[in-house]
């Protein structure tokens, strides 16, 4: 098992972590009982995994209880990351990121997890009703009291996180060291803003649902019936699918690489993410130990440049503005910019042209993918 530094903190976490949503949080994700949870934790620890992710809202606190029981006396071998936002009660203040709720929620998580400290307390959503100064001050109180070691966020926009980091730096309050986000070959949206921010600001990326809501497990095939018992067929529609044809092409590329490598299909999709910039760890959910063990093998799968390029191409994001402009014209981009734009910057500008030939620019309305006449560089006058 490989371990990576989480952001700019001193915390080292395994590149694969164990999630707990299948432990009764939602029926669509599975219904692992307490004995099954104990077996999953045993397997994870034996394979070198040290990151365990849960949330107060999973099963209304049940998943935290099960994780605490499953770890038992081995708590110090684990990095426990839980999340706060929705609460476990129905009172008006059992919600959001207020000082009252953060402190109350943390104390509840500590009781359920049977521990006296949390390694990472993550903000599970964005709360526009509470000033960030209040949220960060409450987190500072929890850290100073020894109840929390580090803090992170989940499902925040880039401007949310950047604003929080700016306030933390200005006021001397705790900096978020991580962001837990949705990222997969099915949807690479975080590459627009959240990945560049992570690189520039030293924020580690923890990925939830790295198999695209099970779409990248190899069970979904073009022209075949949906897999029985899949979460989408049981009424859980996340993540959204905007381009079904692109999804099928991506699935087929993953399956083809897996067949060539003679490895389980999910390992290819997981290994791809572990090769991407700023990614620290992937959270794995599993219905049983066999599925979990198959996925753990991704930690040892090294994709080559050709395989990475193929998967990059088939799942590529459209270049929205201002990124297409930057890719075409900006010649002073940095490391954070190039996480998204590097592959386009490598495209050479043809002789006599002002532009890189990038996707989308060859389309002429009314004609389709014809090529418009290129604007030539002006020729110098003979008398100059």
Phi, psi and omega per residue, in radians:
X1 nan 2.359 3.102
X2 -1.619 2.576 3.088
X3 -2.140 2.481 3.139
X4 -2.252 2.637 3.097
X5 -1.268 2.311 -3.103
X6 -1.528 1.810 -3.093
X7 1.075 -2.447 3.115
X8 -1.678 0.174 3.110
X9 -1.370 3.066 3.056
X10 -1.632 0.138 -3.057
X11 -1.458 2.239 3.097
X12 -1.834 2.263 -3.135
X13 -2.247 2.677 3.104
X14 -1.199 2.596 -3.096
X15 -1.210 -0.253 3.026
X16 -2.156 2.304 3.105
X17 -2.103 2.833 -3.126
X18 -1.766 2.172 3.068
X19 -1.643 2.888 -3.022
X20 -2.185 0.175 -3.100
X21 -1.148 -0.401 3.130
X22 -1.429 0.075 -3.103
X23 -1.674 0.689 3.102
X24 1.689 0.083 3.117
X25 -1.164 -0.766 3.098
X26 -2.514 2.330 -3.097
X27 -1.051 -0.524 -3.109
X28 -1.151 -0.376 -3.099
X29 -1.655 -0.068 -3.087
X30 2.089 3.025 -3.114
X31 -2.500 1.059 3.136
X32 -1.172 2.248 3.141
X33 -1.505 -3.075 -3.058
X34 -1.123 -0.680 3.096
X35 -1.152 -0.714 3.103
X36 -1.130 -0.670 3.093
X37 -1.107 -0.716 3.112
X38 -1.091 -0.713 3.138
X39 -1.164 -0.663 3.111
X40 -1.139 -0.755 3.118
X41 -1.121 -0.734 3.097
X42 -1.006 -0.814 -3.127
X43 -1.132 -0.771 -3.138
X44 -1.039 -0.826 3.139
X45 -1.121 -0.677 -3.121
X46 -1.188 -0.439 3.113
X47 -1.590 0.024 3.084
X48 1.649 0.085 3.098
X49 -1.290 2.346 3.102
X50 -2.127 -0.132 -3.107
X51 -1.692 2.197 3.126
X52 -2.221 2.183 -3.029
X53 -1.984 2.369 3.111
X54 -2.618 -2.950 3.123
X55 -2.829 2.644 3.126
X56 -1.046 -0.578 -3.060
X57 -1.426 -0.250 -3.133
X58 -1.193 1.960 -3.120
X59 1.126 0.423 -3.122
X60 0.961 0.736 3.119
X61 1.731 -0.246 -3.076
X62 -1.079 -0.741 -3.074
X63 -1.151 -0.607 3.045
X64 -1.108 -0.771 3.123
X65 -1.029 -0.794 -3.108
X66 -1.136 -0.670 3.117
X67 -1.154 -0.765 3.120
X68 -1.050 -0.733 3.122
X69 -1.161 -0.750 -3.087
X70 -1.152 -0.619 3.126
X71 -1.309 -0.749 3.137
X72 0.947 -2.241 -3.098
X73 -1.257 -0.086 -3.123
X74 -1.617 0.254 -3.062
X75 -0.934 -0.694 -3.079
X76 -1.213 -0.190 3.062
X77 -1.486 -0.145 -3.001
X78 -1.918 2.579 2.901
X79 -1.802 1.865 -3.097
X80 -1.641 2.153 3.078
X81 -2.042 2.077 3.055
X82 -2.112 3.046 -3.035
X83 -2.324 2.620 -3.113
X84 -2.256 2.404 2.992
X85 -3.141 -1.089 -2.985
X86 -1.437 -0.371 3.119
X87 1.344 3.091 -3.135
X88 -2.092 0.021 3.130
X89 -2.038 3.081 -3.113
X90 -1.877 0.179 -3.117
X91 -1.309 2.755 -3.064
X92 -1.041 -0.551 -3.112
X93 -1.651 0.057 3.117
X94 -1.536 0.927 -3.028
X95 -2.897 2.506 3.008
X96 1.558 -2.846 -3.014
X97 -2.116 0.645 3.054
X98 -1.299 2.834 3.098
X99 -1.008 -0.797 -3.128
X100 -1.023 -0.876 -3.062
X101 -1.215 -0.678 -3.136
X102 -1.054 -0.808 -3.104
X103 -1.218 -0.758 3.130
X104 -1.106 -0.753 -3.124
X105 -1.151 -0.742 3.117
X106 -1.035 -0.780 -3.138
X107 -1.124 -0.635 3.082
X108 -1.159 -0.726 3.116
X109 -1.112 -0.685 3.124
X110 -1.081 -0.729 3.125
X111 -1.126 -0.807 -3.073
X112 -1.196 -0.622 -3.129
X113 -1.446 -0.117 -3.139
X114 0.974 0.875 3.126
X115 -2.471 2.841 3.109
X116 -1.829 0.095 3.054
X117 -2.714 2.674 3.038
X118 -1.879 2.351 3.102
X119 -1.251 -0.777 3.130
X120 -2.402 2.167 3.014
X121 -1.868 2.049 -3.028
X122 -1.889 2.398 3.065
X123 -1.377 1.992 -2.959
X124 -1.332 -0.244 3.110
X125 -2.767 3.081 -3.128
X126 -1.695 2.310 -3.134
X127 -2.016 1.737 -3.117
X128 -1.322 -0.185 -3.103
X129 -1.487 -0.298 -3.075
X130 -1.940 2.254 3.103
X131 -1.042 2.438 3.125
X132 -1.046 -0.542 3.104
X133 -1.050 -0.675 3.113
X134 -1.170 -0.793 3.136
X135 -1.063 -0.862 -3.083
X136 -1.178 -0.606 3.094
X137 -1.140 -0.710 3.104
X138 -1.130 -0.704 3.104
X139 -1.131 -0.630 3.081
X140 -1.085 -0.719 3.099
X141 -1.057 -0.764 -3.128
X142 -1.159 -0.658 3.118
X143 -1.202 -0.779 -3.130
X144 -1.148 -0.485 3.131
X145 -1.409 -0.134 3.126
X146 1.507 0.089 -3.106
X147 -1.456 -0.377 -3.118
X148 -2.361 2.399 3.117
X149 -1.613 -0.819 -3.087
X150 -2.444 2.826 3.132
X151 -2.258 2.604 3.132
X152 -2.543 -3.123 3.120
X153 -2.258 2.958 3.080
X154 -2.623 2.331 3.067
X155 1.174 0.535 3.062
X156 -1.661 2.627 2.974
X157 -1.289 2.860 3.140
X158 -1.088 -0.697 -3.114
X159 -1.212 -0.553 3.050
X160 -1.025 -0.905 -3.071
X161 -1.172 -0.726 -3.123
X162 -1.131 -0.683 3.100
X163 -1.093 -0.747 3.133
X164 -1.114 -0.717 3.127
X165 -1.132 -0.683 3.117
X166 -1.119 -0.766 3.119
X167 -1.142 -0.720 3.136
X168 -1.056 -0.773 3.140
X169 -1.147 -0.712 -3.108
X170 -1.183 -0.693 -3.024
X171 -1.733 -0.012 -3.107
X172 1.207 0.599 -3.126
X173 -1.812 2.937 -3.052
X174 -1.073 2.405 3.067
X175 -1.592 2.455 3.029
X176 -1.240 2.272 -3.087
X177 -1.706 -0.200 -3.039
X178 -2.619 2.781 2.970
X179 -2.340 2.247 3.095
X180 -1.728 2.125 -2.943
X181 -2.409 2.799 2.991
X182 -1.437 2.238 -3.111
X183 -2.717 2.220 3.081
X184 -2.837 3.002 3.033
X185 -1.107 -0.343 3.088
X186 -1.280 -0.540 -3.111
X187 -2.712 1.929 -3.083
X188 -1.827 0.582 -3.023
X189 -0.992 -0.551 -3.065
X190 -1.151 -0.231 -3.132
X191 -1.226 -0.314 3.105
X192 -1.144 -0.929 -3.015
X193 -2.247 -0.708 -3.010
X194 -1.248 -0.627 3.081
X195 -1.199 -0.854 3.072
X196 -0.985 -0.695 3.093
X197 -1.079 -0.766 -3.127
X198 -1.040 -0.749 3.137
X199 -1.155 -0.816 -3.052
X200 -1.227 -0.633 -3.039
X201 -1.793 -0.007 3.114
X202 1.207 0.765 3.120
X203 -1.882 2.140 -3.128
X204 -1.260 2.606 3.119
X205 -1.884 2.133 2.999
X206 -1.907 2.234 -3.002
X207 -1.787 2.234 2.965
X208 -1.770 2.612 -3.116
X209 0.904 0.940 -3.108
X210 -1.171 -0.217 3.091
X211 -1.744 0.343 3.046
X212 1.066 0.796 -3.121
X213 1.103 0.637 3.122
X214 1.299 0.085 3.111
X215 -1.179 -0.414 -3.048
X216 -1.849 0.437 -3.137
X217 -1.517 -0.183 -3.054
X218 1.633 -0.099 -3.137
X219 -1.445 -0.436 3.090
X220 -1.571 2.158 -3.113
X221 -2.301 2.491 3.102
X222 -1.039 2.296 3.095
X223 1.406 -0.085 -3.126
X224 -1.749 2.805 3.079
X225 -1.171 2.517 3.082
X226 -0.983 2.518 -3.128
X227 -1.081 2.365 3.128
X228 -1.092 2.394 3.094
X229 1.399 0.085 3.134
X230 -1.205 2.646 -3.044
X231 -1.117 -0.564 3.128
X232 -1.175 -0.619 3.129
X233 -1.330 -0.321 3.126
X234 -1.624 0.043 3.038
X235 1.849 0.160 3.089
X236 -1.832 1.812 -2.959
X237 -1.516 -0.051 -3.127
X238 -1.302 2.530 -0.116
X239 -1.464 2.828 3.106
X240 -1.195 2.613 3.100
X241 -2.024 1.994 -3.110
X242 -1.702 -0.403 -3.082
X243 -2.427 1.620 -3.054
X244 -1.147 -0.668 -3.136
X245 -1.101 -0.732 3.095
X246 -1.088 -0.700 3.113
X247 -1.071 -0.805 -3.139
X248 -1.082 -0.717 3.121
X249 -1.099 -0.672 3.125
X250 -1.162 -0.819 3.115
X251 -1.003 -0.770 -3.104
X252 -1.144 -0.637 3.089
X253 -1.163 -0.726 3.113
X254 -1.093 -0.795 -3.140
X255 -1.102 -0.731 -3.124
X256 -1.092 -0.766 3.116
X257 -1.129 -0.720 3.131
X258 -1.093 -0.710 3.119
X259 -1.141 -0.694 3.096
X260 -1.124 -0.682 -3.126
X261 -1.444 -0.194 -3.071
X262 0.980 0.831 3.124
X263 -2.292 2.839 3.091
X264 -1.040 2.484 -3.090
X265 -0.977 -0.787 -3.104
X266 -1.016 -0.526 -3.114
X267 -1.058 -0.621 -3.140
X268 -1.160 -0.815 -3.139
X269 -1.099 -0.650 3.130
X270 -1.275 -0.772 -3.129
X271 -1.079 -0.625 3.093
X272 -0.967 -0.836 -3.116
X273 -1.139 -0.628 -3.137
X274 -1.184 -0.269 3.080
X275 -1.599 -0.044 -3.050
X276 -1.590 2.630 -3.075
X277 -1.048 2.477 3.005
X278 1.251 -0.072 3.126
X279 -1.318 2.181 -3.139
X280 -1.718 -0.823 -3.037
X281 -2.681 2.651 3.084
X282 -1.983 2.314 3.117
X283 -1.568 2.116 -3.130
X284 -1.751 2.330 2.971
X285 -1.943 2.530 -3.103
X286 -2.576 2.552 3.091
X287 -1.451 -0.385 3.127
X288 -2.761 3.071 -3.067
X289 -1.215 -0.543 3.138
X290 -1.109 -0.824 3.114
X291 -1.092 -0.727 -3.140
X292 -1.114 -0.766 -3.117
X293 -1.118 -0.707 3.086
X294 -0.999 -0.788 -3.086
X295 -1.246 -0.564 3.132
X296 -1.070 -0.483 3.115
X297 -1.043 -0.313 3.126
X298 -1.084 -0.427 -3.126
X299 -1.125 -0.366 -3.105
X300 -1.882 0.076 -3.114
X301 -1.646 2.022 3.123
X302 -1.823 1.894 3.090
X303 -1.329 2.512 3.125
X304 -1.518 3.026 -3.057
X305 -1.053 -0.669 3.132
X306 -1.119 -0.721 3.123
X307 -1.183 -0.727 3.099
X308 -1.098 -0.759 -3.142
X309 -1.109 -0.695 3.131
X310 -1.093 -0.782 3.135
X311 -1.227 -0.630 3.039
X312 -1.020 -0.802 -3.065
X313 -1.160 -0.798 -3.029
X314 -1.254 -0.437 -3.095
X315 -1.924 0.254 -3.002
X316 -1.023 2.506 3.047
X317 -1.382 2.574 2.948
X318 -1.209 2.498 -3.137
X319 -1.438 1.777 3.070
X320 -1.338 2.871 3.028
X321 -1.308 2.431 0.159
X322 -1.600 0.174 -3.005
X323 -1.193 -0.640 3.121
X324 -1.163 -0.606 3.099
X325 -1.153 -0.787 -3.141
X326 -1.088 -0.725 -3.135
X327 -1.126 -0.602 -3.091
X328 -1.412 -0.677 -2.897
X329 -2.086 -0.522 -2.973
X330 -1.384 2.124 -3.120
X331 -1.928 0.324 3.136
X332 -2.263 0.750 -3.135
X333 -1.459 2.678 -3.138
X334 -1.865 -3.044 -3.080
X335 -1.006 -0.744 -3.118
X336 -1.133 -0.701 3.118
X337 -1.129 -0.706 -3.021
X338 -1.268 -0.229 3.045
X339 -1.014 -0.619 3.071
X340 -1.666 -0.718 -2.912
X341 -1.750 -0.092 -3.064
X342 -1.004 -0.733 -3.101
X343 -1.158 -0.456 3.121
X344 -1.489 -0.592 3.115
X345 -1.136 -0.412 -3.141
X346 -1.304 -0.240 3.105
X347 -1.253 2.197 -3.089
X348 -1.336 2.529 3.047
X349 -1.400 2.104 -3.124
X350 -1.068 2.631 3.096
X351 -1.020 2.353 3.124
X352 1.449 0.085 -3.129
X353 -2.065 2.690 3.071
X354 -1.629 -0.183 -2.925
X355 -2.190 2.617 2.908
X356 -1.315 2.414 3.101
X357 -1.358 1.570 -3.078
X358 -1.816 2.792 -3.127
X359 -1.005 2.410 3.093
X360 1.729 -0.437 -3.064
X361 -1.486 -0.155 3.125
X362 -1.550 -0.091 -3.097
X363 -1.433 2.255 3.065
X364 -1.971 2.071 -3.129
X365 -0.928 2.305 -3.128
X366 1.572 -0.287 3.141
X367 -2.007 -0.572 -3.092
X368 1.712 -2.393 -3.051
X369 -1.483 0.753 2.983
X370 -1.393 2.985 -3.107
X371 -1.940 2.100 3.088
X372 -1.201 2.709 3.115
X373 -1.105 2.200 -3.111
X374 -1.237 2.493 3.051
X375 -1.367 2.135 -3.109
X376 -1.473 2.668 3.032
X377 -1.167 2.400 3.137
X378 -1.098 2.379 3.120
X379 -1.410 2.449 3.129
X380 -1.145 2.488 3.089
X381 -1.210 2.618 -3.087
X382 -1.141 -0.420 -3.072
X383 -1.681 0.251 3.123
X384 -1.920 nan nan
